[in-house]
Amino acid sequence: MKRQFTAIYKKSGKWYLGWVEEIPGVNTQGKTLKETKENLKEALFLILETNKFLNKSQTSQKVIREPLMVSV
């Protein structure tokens, strides 16, 4: 499943900073814009996978899981 997020990049001194606008905590840095973009994709993937794993492992009751689509 493909999802779309908004990546924000900013040059700060010799570094590039990057973060995902929709998900707090997904941020990174790199020496080049290309490196920062690659790092941000990896950070986003890891956060989404970790959250999914934690939610599944901490749910001791039967729950309903279903896709949720929104348009903004």
PDB file as gemmi writes it, atoms N, CA and C in Angstrom:
CRYST1    1.000    1.000    1.000  90.00  90.00  90.00 P 1                      
ATOM      1  N   MET A   1       0.844  -1.176   0.000  1.00  0.00           N  
ATOM      2  CA  MET A   1       0.000   0.000   0.000  1.00  0.00           C  
ATOM      3  C   MET A   1       0.894   1.245   0.000  1.00  0.00           C  
ATOM      4  N   LYS A   2       0.617   2.134  -0.915  1.00  0.00           N  
ATOM      5  CA  LYS A   2       1.359   3.387  -0.964  1.00  0.00           C  
ATOM      6  C   LYS A   2       0.604   4.458  -0.209  1.00  0.00           C  
ATOM      7  N   ARG A   3       1.347   5.248   0.517  1.00  0.00           N  
ATOM      8  CA  ARG A   3       0.779   6.382   1.246  1.00  0.00           C  
ATOM      9  C   ARG A   3       1.594   7.617   0.883  1.00  0.00           C  
ATOM     10  N   GLN A   4       0.986   8.748   0.961  1.00  0.00           N  
ATOM     11  CA  GLN A   4       1.691   9.980   0.644  1.00  0.00           C  
ATOM     12  C   GLN A   4       1.805  10.854   1.883  1.00  0.00           C  
ATOM     13  N   PHE A   5       3.015  11.364   2.118  1.00  0.00           N  
ATOM     14  CA  PHE A   5       3.288  12.248   3.243  1.00  0.00           C  
ATOM     15  C   PHE A   5       3.987  13.495   2.702  1.00  0.00           C  
ATOM     16  N   THR A   6       4.105  14.499   3.542  1.00  0.00           N  
ATOM     17  CA  THR A   6       4.780  15.738   3.153  1.00  0.00           C  
ATOM     18  C   THR A   6       6.135  15.816   3.838  1.00  0.00           C  
ATOM     19  N   ALA A   7       7.194  15.821   3.041  1.00  0.00           N  
ATOM     20  CA  ALA A   7       8.548  15.953   3.566  1.00  0.00           C  
ATOM     21  C   ALA A   7       8.955  17.423   3.527  1.00  0.00           C  
ATOM     22  N   ILE A   8       9.562  17.883   4.610  1.00  0.00           N  
ATOM     23  CA  ILE A   8      10.055  19.256   4.706  1.00  0.00           C  
ATOM     24  C   ILE A   8      11.571  19.182   4.852  1.00  0.00           C  
ATOM     25  N   TYR A   9      12.297  19.993   4.079  1.00  0.00           N  
ATOM     26  CA  TYR A   9      13.761  20.021   4.148  1.00  0.00           C  
ATOM     27  C   TYR A   9      14.226  21.451   4.397  1.00  0.00           C  
ATOM     28  N   LYS A  10      15.298  21.563   5.176  1.00  0.00           N  
ATOM     29  CA  LYS A  10      15.834  22.883   5.508  1.00  0.00           C  
ATOM     30  C   LYS A  10      17.348  22.762   5.657  1.00  0.00           C  
ATOM     31  N   LYS A  11      18.072  23.698   5.070  1.00  0.00           N  
ATOM     32  CA  LYS A  11      19.525  23.728   5.235  1.00  0.00           C  
ATOM     33  C   LYS A  11      19.850  24.482   6.512  1.00  0.00           C  
ATOM     34  N   SER A  12      20.708  23.884   7.334  1.00  0.00           N  
ATOM     35  CA  SER A  12      21.112  24.494   8.598  1.00  0.00           C  
ATOM     36  C   SER A  12      22.624  24.363   8.725  1.00  0.00           C  
ATOM     37  N   GLY A  13      23.323  25.424   8.432  1.00  0.00           N  
ATOM     38  CA  GLY A  13      24.785  25.364   8.432  1.00  0.00           C  
ATOM     39  C   GLY A  13      25.256  24.426   7.335  1.00  0.00           C  
ATOM     40  N   LYS A  14      26.060  23.437   7.695  1.00  0.00           N  
ATOM     41  CA  LYS A  14      26.571  22.469   6.721  1.00  0.00           C  
ATOM     42  C   LYS A  14      25.657  21.253   6.574  1.00  0.00           C  
ATOM     43  N   TRP A  15      24.547  21.209   7.290  1.00  0.00           N  
ATOM     44  CA  TRP A  15      23.661  20.053   7.309  1.00  0.00           C  
ATOM     45  C   TRP A  15      22.311  20.379   6.685  1.00  0.00           C  
ATOM     46  N   TYR A  16      21.658  19.337   6.209  1.00  0.00           N  
ATOM     47  CA  TYR A  16      20.263  19.432   5.793  1.00  0.00           C  
ATOM     48  C   TYR A  16      19.426  18.714   6.842  1.00  0.00           C  
ATOM     49  N   LEU A  17      18.327  19.332   7.223  1.00  0.00           N  
ATOM     50  CA  LEU A  17      17.392  18.729   8.162  1.00  0.00           C  
ATOM     51  C   LEU A  17      16.150  18.325   7.382  1.00  0.00           C  
ATOM     52  N   GLY A  18      15.533  17.232   7.799  1.00  0.00           N  
ATOM     53  CA  GLY A  18      14.311  16.794   7.144  1.00  0.00           C  
ATOM     54  C   GLY A  18      13.346  16.215   8.149  1.00  0.00           C  
ATOM     55  N   TRP A  19      12.046  16.442   7.915  1.00  0.00           N  
ATOM     56  CA  TRP A  19      11.032  15.867   8.788  1.00  0.00           C  
ATOM     57  C   TRP A  19       9.748  15.669   7.997  1.00  0.00           C  
ATOM     58  N   VAL A  20       8.867  14.832   8.547  1.00  0.00           N  
ATOM     59  CA  VAL A  20       7.578  14.557   7.926  1.00  0.00           C  
ATOM     60  C   VAL A  20       6.530  15.386   8.649  1.00  0.00           C  
ATOM     61  N   GLU A  21       5.857  16.207   7.893  1.00  0.00           N  
ATOM     62  CA  GLU A  21       4.894  17.165   8.449  1.00  0.00           C  
ATOM     63  C   GLU A  21       3.765  16.477   9.225  1.00  0.00           C  
ATOM     64  N   GLU A  22       3.287  15.340   8.750  1.00  0.00           N  
ATOM     65  CA  GLU A  22       2.104  14.703   9.339  1.00  0.00           C  
ATOM     66  C   GLU A  22       2.389  13.817  10.549  1.00  0.00           C  
ATOM     67  N   ILE A  23       3.645  13.435  10.757  1.00  0.00           N  
ATOM     68  CA  ILE A  23       3.945  12.491  11.837  1.00  0.00           C  
ATOM     69  C   ILE A  23       5.065  13.043  12.721  1.00  0.00           C  
ATOM     70  N   PRO A  24       4.724  13.516  13.915  1.00  0.00           N  
ATOM     71  CA  PRO A  24       5.747  14.015  14.836  1.00  0.00           C  
ATOM     72  C   PRO A  24       6.771  12.919  15.152  1.00  0.00           C  
ATOM     73  N   GLY A  25       8.018  13.308  15.233  1.00  0.00           N  
ATOM     74  CA  GLY A  25       9.071  12.363  15.594  1.00  0.00           C  
ATOM     75  C   GLY A  25       9.790  11.743  14.414  1.00  0.00           C  
ATOM     76  N   VAL A  26       9.268  11.929  13.212  1.00  0.00           N  
ATOM     77  CA  VAL A  26       9.961  11.414  12.028  1.00  0.00           C  
ATOM     78  C   VAL A  26      10.816  12.553  11.488  1.00  0.00           C  
ATOM     79  N   ASN A  27      12.094  12.523  11.859  1.00  0.00           N  
ATOM     80  CA  ASN A  27      13.018  13.561  11.423  1.00  0.00           C  
ATOM     81  C   ASN A  27      14.415  12.983  11.277  1.00  0.00           C  
ATOM     82  N   THR A  28      15.266  13.697  10.542  1.00  0.00           N  
ATOM     83  CA  THR A  28      16.615  13.214  10.284  1.00  0.00           C  
ATOM     84  C   THR A  28      17.490  14.376   9.833  1.00  0.00           C  
ATOM     85  N   GLN A  29      18.726  14.041   9.523  1.00  0.00           N  
ATOM     86  CA  GLN A  29      19.643  15.031   8.962  1.00  0.00           C  
ATOM     87  C   GLN A  29      20.608  14.321   8.029  1.00  0.00           C  
ATOM     88  N   GLY A  30      21.312  15.101   7.225  1.00  0.00           N  
ATOM     89  CA  GLY A  30      22.306  14.540   6.317  1.00  0.00           C  
ATOM     90  C   GLY A  30      23.232  15.630   5.818  1.00  0.00           C  
ATOM     91  N   LYS A  31      24.371  15.210   5.278  1.00  0.00           N  
ATOM     92  CA  LYS A  31      25.331  16.183   4.754  1.00  0.00           C  
ATOM     93  C   LYS A  31      24.909  16.714   3.392  1.00  0.00           C  
ATOM     94  N   THR A  32      24.085  15.937   2.678  1.00  0.00           N  
ATOM     95  CA  THR A  32      23.562  16.382   1.382  1.00  0.00           C  
ATOM     96  C   THR A  32      22.047  16.238   1.399  1.00  0.00           C  
ATOM     97  N   LEU A  33      21.394  16.926   0.481  1.00  0.00           N  
ATOM     98  CA  LEU A  33      19.944  16.822   0.381  1.00  0.00           C  
ATOM     99  C   LEU A  33      19.556  15.389  -0.002  1.00  0.00           C  
ATOM    100  N   LYS A  34      20.313  14.782  -0.894  1.00  0.00           N  
ATOM    101  CA  LYS A  34      20.039  13.405  -1.305  1.00  0.00           C  
ATOM    102  C   LYS A  34      20.124  12.448  -0.109  1.00  0.00           C  
ATOM    103  N   GLU A  35      21.164  12.583   0.690  1.00  0.00           N  
ATOM    104  CA  GLU A  35      21.334  11.734   1.874  1.00  0.00           C  
ATOM    105  C   GLU A  35      20.177  11.942   2.855  1.00  0.00           C  
ATOM    106  N   THR A  36      19.772  13.180   3.025  1.00  0.00           N  
ATOM    107  CA  THR A  36      18.676  13.502   3.947  1.00  0.00           C  
ATOM    108  C   THR A  36      17.373  12.882   3.465  1.00  0.00           C  
ATOM    109  N   LYS A  37      17.115  12.940   2.169  1.00  0.00           N  
ATOM    110  CA  LYS A  37      15.899  12.335   1.617  1.00  0.00           C  
ATOM    111  C   LYS A  37      15.888  10.826   1.842  1.00  0.00           C  
ATOM    112  N   GLU A  38      17.019  10.179   1.609  1.00  0.00           N  
ATOM    113  CA  GLU A  38      17.119   8.730   1.833  1.00  0.00           C  
ATOM    114  C   GLU A  38      16.928   8.397   3.314  1.00  0.00           C  
ATOM    115  N   ASN A  39      17.576   9.175   4.181  1.00  0.00           N  
ATOM    116  CA  ASN A  39      17.453   8.964   5.624  1.00  0.00           C  
ATOM    117  C   ASN A  39      16.010   9.153   6.096  1.00  0.00           C  
ATOM    118  N   LEU A  40      15.310  10.140   5.520  1.00  0.00           N  
ATOM    119  CA  LEU A  40      13.944  10.421   5.940  1.00  0.00           C  
ATOM    120  C   LEU A  40      13.001   9.283   5.539  1.00  0.00           C  
ATOM    121  N   LYS A  41      13.198   8.738   4.345  1.00  0.00           N  
ATOM    122  CA  LYS A  41      12.376   7.595   3.927  1.00  0.00           C  
ATOM    123  C   LYS A  41      12.582   6.421   4.875  1.00  0.00           C  
ATOM    124  N   GLU A  42      13.821   6.177   5.245  1.00  0.00           N  
ATOM    125  CA  GLU A  42      14.120   5.073   6.165  1.00  0.00           C  
ATOM    126  C   GLU A  42      13.515   5.340   7.547  1.00  0.00           C  
ATOM    127  N   ALA A  43      13.640   6.572   8.035  1.00  0.00           N  
ATOM    128  CA  ALA A  43      13.086   6.913   9.349  1.00  0.00           C  
ATOM    129  C   ALA A  43      11.570   6.733   9.360  1.00  0.00           C  
ATOM    130  N   LEU A  44      10.904   7.162   8.306  1.00  0.00           N  
ATOM    131  CA  LEU A  44       9.451   7.023   8.215  1.00  0.00           C  
ATOM    132  C   LEU A  44       9.056   5.554   8.192  1.00  0.00           C  
ATOM    133  N   PHE A  45       9.738   4.757   7.383  1.00  0.00           N  
ATOM    134  CA  PHE A  45       9.456   3.324   7.311  1.00  0.00           C  
ATOM    135  C   PHE A  45       9.621   2.670   8.678  1.00  0.00           C  
ATOM    136  N   LEU A  46      10.717   2.985   9.366  1.00  0.00           N  
ATOM    137  CA  LEU A  46      10.973   2.376  10.669  1.00  0.00           C  
ATOM    138  C   LEU A  46       9.931   2.771  11.709  1.00  0.00           C  
ATOM    139  N   ILE A  47       9.515   4.022  11.714  1.00  0.00           N  
ATOM    140  CA  ILE A  47       8.490   4.485  12.664  1.00  0.00           C  
ATOM    141  C   ILE A  47       7.161   3.782  12.390  1.00  0.00           C  
ATOM    142  N   LEU A  48       6.768   3.690  11.126  1.00  0.00           N  
ATOM    143  CA  LEU A  48       5.497   3.049  10.799  1.00  0.00           C  
ATOM    144  C   LEU A  48       5.510   1.571  11.163  1.00  0.00           C  
ATOM    145  N   GLU A  49       6.605   0.883  10.851  1.00  0.00           N  
ATOM    146  CA  GLU A  49       6.716  -0.543  11.173  1.00  0.00           C  
ATOM    147  C   GLU A  49       6.762  -0.775  12.684  1.00  0.00           C  
ATOM    148  N   THR A  50       7.495   0.064  13.393  1.00  0.00           N  
ATOM    149  CA  THR A  50       7.595  -0.069  14.853  1.00  0.00           C  
ATOM    150  C   THR A  50       6.240   0.168  15.510  1.00  0.00           C  
ATOM    151  N   ASN A  51       5.529   1.218  15.083  1.00  0.00           N  
ATOM    152  CA  ASN A  51       4.209   1.504  15.648  1.00  0.00           C  
ATOM    153  C   ASN A  51       3.241   0.358  15.388  1.00  0.00           C  
ATOM    154  N   LYS A  52       3.281  -0.197  14.189  1.00  0.00           N  
ATOM    155  CA  LYS A  52       2.415  -1.325  13.848  1.00  0.00           C  
ATOM    156  C   LYS A  52       2.720  -2.521  14.751  1.00  0.00           C  
ATOM    157  N   PHE A  53       4.000  -2.831  14.921  1.00  0.00           N  
ATOM    158  CA  PHE A  53       4.427  -3.949  15.764  1.00  0.00           C  
ATOM    159  C   PHE A  53       4.011  -3.730  17.223  1.00  0.00           C  
ATOM    160  N   LEU A  54       4.263  -2.534  17.746  1.00  0.00           N  
ATOM    161  CA  LEU A  54       3.922  -2.242  19.134  1.00  0.00           C  
ATOM    162  C   LEU A  54       2.419  -2.328  19.377  1.00  0.00           C  
ATOM    163  N   ASN A  55       1.637  -1.824  18.446  1.00  0.00           N  
ATOM    164  CA  ASN A  55       0.183  -1.884  18.608  1.00  0.00           C  
ATOM    165  C   ASN A  55      -0.328  -3.312  18.585  1.00  0.00           C  
ATOM    166  N   LYS A  56       0.234  -4.139  17.723  1.00  0.00           N  
ATOM    167  CA  LYS A  56      -0.203  -5.535  17.658  1.00  0.00           C  
ATOM    168  C   LYS A  56       0.219  -6.307  18.899  1.00  0.00           C  
ATOM    169  N   SER A  57       1.432  -6.059  19.386  1.00  0.00           N  
ATOM    170  CA  SER A  57       1.932  -6.823  20.526  1.00  0.00           C  
ATOM    171  C   SER A  57       1.326  -6.360  21.854  1.00  0.00           C  
ATOM    172  N   GLN A  58       0.847  -5.134  21.931  1.00  0.00           N  
ATOM    173  CA  GLN A  58       0.290  -4.620  23.175  1.00  0.00           C  
ATOM    174  C   GLN A  58      -1.231  -4.770  23.253  1.00  0.00           C  
ATOM    175  N   THR A  59      -1.838  -5.259  22.194  1.00  0.00           N  
ATOM    176  CA  THR A  59      -3.281  -5.430  22.180  1.00  0.00           C  
ATOM    177  C   THR A  59      -3.615  -6.823  22.680  1.00  0.00           C  
ATOM    178  N   SER A  60      -4.138  -6.905  23.902  1.00  0.00           N  
ATOM    179  CA  SER A  60      -4.447  -8.204  24.488  1.00  0.00           C  
ATOM    180  C   SER A  60      -5.905  -8.595  24.246  1.00  0.00           C  
ATOM    181  N   GLN A  61      -6.718  -7.683  23.781  1.00  0.00           N  
ATOM    182  CA  GLN A  61      -8.127  -7.968  23.525  1.00  0.00           C  
ATOM    183  C   GLN A  61      -8.356  -8.079  22.023  1.00  0.00           C  
ATOM    184  N   LYS A  62      -9.505  -8.623  21.677  1.00  0.00           N  
ATOM    185  CA  LYS A  62      -9.866  -8.651  20.262  1.00  0.00           C  
ATOM    186  C   LYS A  62     -10.232  -7.236  19.844  1.00  0.00           C  
ATOM    187  N   VAL A  63      -9.686  -6.832  18.739  1.00  0.00           N  
ATOM    188  CA  VAL A  63      -9.945  -5.487  18.236  1.00  0.00           C  
ATOM    189  C   VAL A  63     -10.363  -5.577  16.774  1.00  0.00           C  
ATOM    190  N   ILE A  64     -10.924  -4.507  16.275  1.00  0.00           N  
ATOM    191  CA  ILE A  64     -11.271  -4.415  14.861  1.00  0.00           C  
ATOM    192  C   ILE A  64     -10.197  -3.578  14.187  1.00  0.00           C  
ATOM    193  N   ARG A  65      -9.589  -4.141  13.163  1.00  0.00           N  
ATOM    194  CA  ARG A  65      -8.611  -3.399  12.351  1.00  0.00           C  
ATOM    195  C   ARG A  65      -9.180  -3.274  10.944  1.00  0.00           C  
ATOM    196  N   GLU A  66      -9.163  -2.064  10.418  1.00  0.00           N  
ATOM    197  CA  GLU A  66      -9.639  -1.854   9.055  1.00  0.00           C  
ATOM    198  C   GLU A  66      -8.933  -0.664   8.441  1.00  0.00           C  
ATOM    199  N   PRO A  67      -8.863  -0.632   7.111  1.00  0.00           N  
ATOM    200  CA  PRO A  67      -8.256   0.514   6.445  1.00  0.00           C  
ATOM    201  C   PRO A  67      -9.059   1.785   6.695  1.00  0.00           C  
ATOM    202  N   LEU A  68      -8.384   2.882   6.771  1.00  0.00           N  
ATOM    203  CA  LEU A  68      -9.018   4.183   6.981  1.00  0.00           C  
ATOM    204  C   LEU A  68      -8.475   5.149   5.952  1.00  0.00           C  
ATOM    205  N   MET A  69      -9.315   5.644   5.096  1.00  0.00           N  
ATOM    206  CA  MET A  69      -8.903   6.568   4.049  1.00  0.00           C  
ATOM    207  C   MET A  69      -9.405   7.966   4.388  1.00  0.00           C  
ATOM    208  N   VAL A  70      -8.564   8.952   4.196  1.00  0.00           N  
ATOM    209  CA  VAL A  70      -8.980  10.339   4.398  1.00  0.00           C  
ATOM    210  C   VAL A  70      -8.477  11.184   3.238  1.00  0.00           C  
ATOM    211  N   SER A  71      -9.176  12.226   2.948  1.00  0.00           N  
ATOM    212  CA  SER A  71      -8.752  13.208   1.950  1.00  0.00           C  
ATOM    213  C   SER A  71      -8.634  14.550   2.647  1.00  0.00           C  
ATOM    214  N   VAL A  72      -7.501  15.202   2.449  1.00  0.00           N  
ATOM    215  CA  VAL A  72      -7.319  16.509   3.074  1.00  0.00           C  
ATOM    216  C   VAL A  72      -6.988  17.545   2.041  1.00  0.00           C  
TER     217      VAL A  72                                                      
END                                                                             
